[in-house]
Amino acid sequence: MLTGRESLSRLIGKRRRFLPNLQSILFSPIRSSLNLLSDKNGGLTETESSKGKVEISSSDLVTCPVCGSKVRGEDYTINSHLDRCLSRRTKRKLTQRTLLELNFGCSQSKLQISSDESERLLSSDLRKNCSDCEENVTRCFSKIDPREEKSHDQCRQLPHTESVKQIDVAGSAENPISDGRANTMVYFSALSTDNEESRNHMDGTVDSISGMAIDTFIVGRKFSDEKEVNLGANISLLRDPDNIKDSNAIKVLSASSACCKVLGYLPLELAQYLSPLIEKYCLSFEGYVISVPKRSLDAVPIQIVCQNIIFNGKNGCDEFEALHLWQKALQVVEFAKNRPPNTTKYQQNFCLLLKEVLTSSPHLFTKDEKKFIESFTSLSEDSQRLFVRLYTRKGPWFRLSTIMYPEICNPQQAVKELSAGYLYLFEDTTKLHDDEMKDLLSLLTVSELRDILCTLRKKCNHGSRKQNLIASLLSCYKGGSCPVLQRLIWDRTEICIRASPEAESLFWRAERLFFLNGEQDLSAFLLVDLRIVKYPTYNCIILEQIFSNESDLLAYEEAIEVAQVIDQSLDENNFELVLRCIMIADSRISCCPEKLIDSTSPDLMAIFRSCFSASWVYSKVILLGISFLECERRYKDAIHLLRRLLDCFTCDARRGYWTVRLSVDLEHIGCPNESLSVAEAGLLDPWVRAGSRMALQRRVLRLAKPPRRWKTPSFSESLKRKIIEVHIQGRPLNCEAGRKSRFYGEDGEQCGVEQLALQYYATEGGWQGVHTESGIWMTIFGLLMWDILFSDVPNVFRTRFQTAPLDMDTDHFYLARKSLIEPQLQKIHDGLAEEILITSWELHMGTACRGVNWDQHSLSDLRAAVSCIRGPCLASLCRHLAQDYRSWLSGMPDLLLWRFHGDYKGEAKLVEVKGPRDQLSEQQRAWLLLLMDCGFNAEVCKVSPTVASP
């Protein structure tokens, strides 16, 4: 895979079906200083910036027999292109994403605006220039289990303020968020926030709980014993602690029946607070059905009344806890009044997403766009459900006759309502583009396609694949010889529908603003509802907007479109379009280099926000283009682009890789002196770090020989340090070049070189260990620094679906938390790492956190590793990761070994394992030297085949 391709694909995420700027990308003139395209005669095509210049002729183009693309006529280019074509797998397909009828749960219901807290936070050093922000917003998007609230609040509790103003999210006239320029901090208080109420503000007494009525619903009717319910029927509640899906489950029983049949369950959001009340304080409820739904499986409205409550405590603590849980339950009930359970879960999630985006980023939409989005929530239930279903499916076209969802009563009426801007209909008179025709033909079955071909009296091979049949019909349509094709399709499909381009564009933008990445979508709600993923608790303190205005957002969107086009073009072997995208990216990155930001400046906050700029996206497109050009041996073009990146991005952690590639490519074209100068200049760059710095140092040592340089560099002795090597032999299973080496282990089973090395160390020195490379270290770092990772730092947490702060890969991470990190490192230095590890594991087990792998590493292995590593070594390692997580993320030794001497003392060793034909990478060498400097016992284990005796 080309360098940068995987990263670009993650940035794009799910490919968009409609690209608003596609025509501009394909046909608009390019103002680029670089001309990569060739005309039909093999000469360079003329761009706007190259008009008036002398054209440089290139070699003739030839047609690839595999993909049909035009490529240059040089032998190497032809051979490399054929190699790629022949080794390329089938085109990647988009995964159909179908949302189940589940809900994320409770969202925010109230806003709290605190002026006192605003003044305190605005005065801190981390909030520089916040008075100029468009909107200073603090969101508390935490969601925790009730039994975790106490321990969590002790670790991190927002300061209490006396003047708090309550505002309804739904759209009160007093809501300052509707004005994109509020300077007041706004707390979005979710139902499950970690802000524990003060005892002084806890309303009511224990006696007030008894006799209180709660209006709620019976859900989970498909699991009931009695499908029919009667108005006014008496009910009672029963705890169900053995429920597999929810240990807090509460059954609703029919009190009118002698056998107490199960009617369903209470909503899980309410059950999580009522279940401890029922278990600890013998709270009991009785009630009755207040309404009967039309469908038997719909949620049933009920009213339940608390009968009695018994306290066992004598010091008042139990009473306070009961009141706290009861207040949480009342908040859930109040919130549920505006969200009846009969609303399908994916529909709720989609509306929640739109609402939060409009609330937090109103300045990024025009009045018409906001009106369009807001009007979606006023559509009928069926219309909303149908649109979300279609939006989340692959599509783009769907036969109306095949749309059948149990929760949608009248799809035809829903389509009619959605046709006012949300859906696009294909009817008999609809005019279609070629791409739309291809998508419609894909809806037809093979037999229908053959039938059309027979009707048109075209040759029909019964063994043809569906794609071949579609291609045959398309060729007729494009050639103009088949004007009735559209009518023939209509006769078989009748009405077809798809999401309109306007709706797709706006809702894609809302989804992007909500998640701030391309890897997450509405299925993130589903994973939380299924309890497959549990996100950590943190406070979203938003003082500055990611996008200051709509033009910045639109430029970012267009850059992502260019990234998607180049990604698709590589899949389709459309290398001419690949080159065009590279030129577009080159023309649109900033021509004026940014001011170099000092490593101690608080303006480093802008660096982690820069990844949401159009220039940053274009830089990733150019990086992929550089890799593509290097594969084509077009080194001069690659050099031009590398220089552009280094000139335009002066404060970027990727400068190390760019500098190494520039030095290498200069040597490729026979410029060793210039290559040496570039390497020497790179060593003076503070953004060149870790393995890239090591690579440049080794290049300087190799190139800086007399007469180019007479003086030996000062770092030469450091590079010449010997790394301990251990040589072992094994019986090989395969010795083929290009394949991973396999050996027979000591037990006779097949294994890799790492498992063979583990067996060797276990036999020779009694070492225990794991093969995880960087995995175990990232897990240890995440657990030891958990509270610091999710501490209250402005602008780094913006959504409820983050597993790490946005600035984790930047220098800002350490500088913004230095006062928290250094005391924690001192505890680790003093030998408290194992205690911190155990506490963090028990509190956060199963919670998603970047780098932490709960399944691969057991607590016993982690404890053994931490206890055998001396405190100073572990503290030094964690400091390096905190200061530069991105540079040191990969390349760590393969094996972490430990052994105990007695009950409490032990030692650890790190081993990089290399097979017969493997060499240390520069990043691995940098890690080994760093570990040796930190005091670790590190070595390289080289595995070679057993020499056969004569």
C-alpha positions, 0 to 999 in steps of 0.5 A: 500500500502506498504511504499515506493511503491508509491514513487518508482512507481513515480521514475520508471514512464512509465514502459520500455518494454525492460530491457537490464539487465533483465537476469543479474537481474534474474540469476546472482549470488548475493554478498549480506550479506543477504540471503532472498531466500528459496530453494524448501525444504524450506532452504535458498539458497546459495549466493556467500557471504554465501558459506561455511557458515552453512545454516539456515533452515526455515519452509516448504513452502506452495502454496497459493490457490489464486496466486499459490506463495510459502509462508512460513508455519507460520500461520501469514505469510499464513493469511497475504498473503491471506489477501493481495491476496484477497484484491488485485485489478486487475493488473495496466495497462499502459496507452496508450500515443498518442501524438496529432499533436501539437508542444511545440513551439519555441526552442533555435536557437542561443548560446551566449558565454560570457567570462566576465560573466563566470569569474564573475559567476565562482568567486562566492561562489556557484560555488566551484570547477567548474573548474573541471567540465566537462561542464559549461553550462547556459541555458535560457529556459524561455518562457513568453508572450510578455506582461509579459516581462517587469515585468519579466525583472524588477524582474530578468535580466541577467547582460549585457556583451559586448563580446558575440559570436554567434554560431549556435546550429546545429553543428558549428565547433566552438561550444564548447558544442561538446567537453564535457570539455568546461569551458565557460558558454554557454547561450542557448537563446530561442526565448522567453527569458527574456533578454530584448535587450538594447536600444543601441543595437536595430538595425534599425528604425521605418522607416525600418519596413515599406516595409520589407518582411517576409517569413512565412506560412499559418497554420490551413488550416483545419479551412479555407473557401477555400481549394484550393490556387493558386500560386501568390494569393494575401492575407491580414491579419486580427486580430482575438481577439475573438479566443477561443484558442489564443487571439493573433490569426491572420487570413490570408484572400484571397484578390483576392476574393470579400468576403475575404475568410479565408485561415488559420492563421499565426503561433502562435509563430509569431502572438504573436509578430505581433498582438500587432503591428497590434492593437497598431500601426495600422500595416498592411500587404499584401502579396502573395502565393509563393508556393502551397503544394501537399496536400490541408491541408498542410501549405502554404508558403507565403510572407507578406510585412509591409505596414504602421505603426502609432505611438501615443507616443511622448516620444519615448517609443512606438518606442522602444517597436515596434522595440523590438516586430519586432525584436522578430518576425524576430527571429521567422521567422529565426527560422522557416526556419529550421522547416517547419510547415508541419513537424508534431509537435510530430516529431519536439518535439522528434527531439528537445529532441534528439538534446538538449540531445546530445548537453548538454550531449555528454559525456554520449554516445559512438560514435556509440550511438551518430551516431545512434541517429544523424542518426535518424534526417536524416531519411525520414519524414514518417520514423521519424513519424512512429517510434515516433508513435510506441515508444509512444504507449503501444505495444510492437508489432504492425500489419503492416497491421493495421498501418494507420496514415494520416500524414504517406504517405507510412508506408511500405517504412518507415518500410523498412527504419527503419528496419536498426536498429530502428525496429524489424520485426516478420516474418515467420522465426523469432525465438521468446522467450516465452515473445515475443510469449505472446505479439504477441498472444495478438495482435490476436482477440478472434476469431483468438485465438479460430481458432488456438486452433481448428486448433491444435485440442485443447479444446476450451471453447467458454466462455473463456476469451482472457487471458485464451486462450493465456495461453492455447496456451503458455502452448502448445508452452513451452511444445514443443507440438506445434512447428507450433504455430509461423506459425499459428500466422504469417498466421493471423498477417503477418508482425509485427513490434516493436521498436528495443531493441537498439533504445528503450534503447537509446531513453529512456535514452535520454528522461530520461536525458531530463526530469530527472524524470520518471513522464514526457514524450513527453506528457509534450510538448503536455500539453504546446502546448494545454496551459493546463500547463504553466511552470514558467520562470527561467534561467538554469545555469548549472555548473556541470553535473548530471552524470559525466561519462557514467558508472554512468549513466549506473549504474543508469539505471540498478538500475531503472531496478531493481526497475521496476522488484520489482514493477512488481513482487509485482503486479504479487505476485512473492515474490521470485523475490521480495526478490531477488531484495531486495538482489541485492539492498543490495549488490549494495549500497555503502559499505563505508559510506559517509562522514557526511556533515556539515549543513553549508557546501557548499557541500550540493549541492551534496545532491540534486544531489545524487538522480540521483545516483544508490545508491539512487535508491537502497535505495528506493528499500530496503525501499520498501523491509523493508516494505514487510519484516515487513508485513511478520514479518521477523523483523530480516531481516528488522533490517539488512537492516535498519542498512545498510541504516543508515550506508551507507547514513549518510546525508539523510533526510530519516534517521528519518523514518529509525531510528524509524522503527529500534527502533520499529522492535528491540522492536518487537523481544524482545530487548527493551534495544537496541531499547532504545539505537537506539532511544537515538542515533537518537535524536543526529542525525541532520538529524532526524527532525519533526515527526520522532524526536517527535516519537523517543522522545516519545519512549525514554520517554516510554522505559527509565524507571527505571531500564533502565534509572533513569534520566528523559530526558530534553525534557520531559516537552516539550512533556507534553505540553497540546494542547487545545482540543474542543469536539463536538458531531454529529449524526453518519451515520456509526460507522464501524471500518476501515471506514472514519466516516460520520455524518449528518451536521446541514443542514441534509446533509451527511458530514465528520468530517471536514465539521462538525467542520467547521459548528460548528466553524461558528455557535459558533464563526463566523469563516470562513475557509477552509479544505485544510490541507497543501494545502493552506499553500503550496500555500501561501508559493509558492506565497510569495516566488515565485521570490526566488523559481525561482531565479538564482541559479546554477545547480537547473534548468536543463530542461524547464519543472520544477515547482520547483528547484531541491534542494527544498527538501534539506538544500541547498535551504535555504543556497544558497538563504539566502541573498534573503530569509531573506529580503523577510521574513522581509517584511512578518514580517512587514505586507507586505504579502498581497501585495506580495501575490496579486502581485504574483497572478496577475503576475503568475496566472495559472503558474505551481509551486510546492505546488501552487493550483490555482483552489482550493484556491481563491485570496479572501480566500488567502487574508483573511487568510494572513491578519488575520495571524500576520506578525511574525507568517507567517514569522516564518512559511515560514522560517521553510518551507524554511529551511526544506520543505521536513520534514514539507511538510505534517501533517498540521492541517485540518482547517484554520479559520479566522474572522475579527474584524472591517474592517482591524483587524482579527484573525486566528486559526488552527484546527486538526479534529479527528473522534471517533477512530482517534489519532494524528500522530507524524507529526501532533503533531509536527506541532501543537507544532511548530505552538504554538511556532510560536504564532499561535492559534492552537487546536484539535477538537474531534468529537464523536457520540451523546449519545442516551438518554435512 
